[in-house]
């Protein structure tokens, strides 16, 4: 089959400062053939959306090459439609005007663009709303307009960046099924689709191939080929089987990030901790300690029963593994002895256990405590630690890591934090 998208040895770095680069994507190689839907699945911050923007020509790779339909991509290209997570409609324009805007930018005469815009609006089921403004539309209707805006330019490639994640479950299912129907009926000129998603069921339902992304830096770690023909929506057993395989691959990628022979990941002071709240970790620990999940704690069951997508679930598990409270083995999540102790303890005892695990396994917590103990005032500004983290992390990542550690440390009552003065200390607020 003809290659529609071809990505070769792509790397992408962003400038952290005058002397440092942050590697976001490393040695990305992928191709998408005519008639294929390919899903990119992975956690937040792994570079999937950056890769889409490189493929579309919105940003350039630091090295490597991208070609679309055999032509090198050196900037924004025609023949590529893009649908974003957030609808990005112009609030002062009607539905019709929002859909027409891309054609207007191409210099297409008003009569021709009006005809094409009306056809695209009809395709996505929005006829009758041509004169409506975005404020009059529900989230699902706005995203339909976003899809119409992508379709109206008659693209051969459709890039989708978490297009259904901002919608409620029923609306997302409905819109996803409508898009699949357009694809199967060949109602458009689209030859290939490349989709970023966190939703495992979405990937299992739509994709012919699923690429599992790792992070730090972003890279393709695993590939799953789906041979089941569309439509799959009426084949729940088949979809569940595909989802099980995806979870197994994700667990394998997660395990590969650990040192050889180690069950647990040993992290550095500058490790990019996932942005996970203590309450989410407690909720999963309690679930794993319940009779229901003692019998069946595989990843797919946990995600389904706890209504978590892959990004949220794997981030929570990653944190629990770092803290030695839980671990993944062959796609199943189990509590460690410390995790069992935590799940059975009362509130005060849980804080003590959490404090111990933090001090033993999170170097940044130990570092903060050393600094506070070493000062006569037993206090330090958050900015002092933020600057240190920025030596190895982007400004945004450093701020997120510090915020996470401060929240964890406060829960464990290891230190206090005054948000007004940005001060960490051993003092309780007056």
Order of alpha helices (4+ residues) and beta strands (2+ residues): beta-beta-beta-alpha-beta-beta-beta-alpha-alpha-alpha-beta-alpha-beta-alpha-beta-beta-alpha-alpha-alpha-alpha-alpha-beta-beta-alpha-alpha-alpha-beta-alpha-alpha-beta-beta
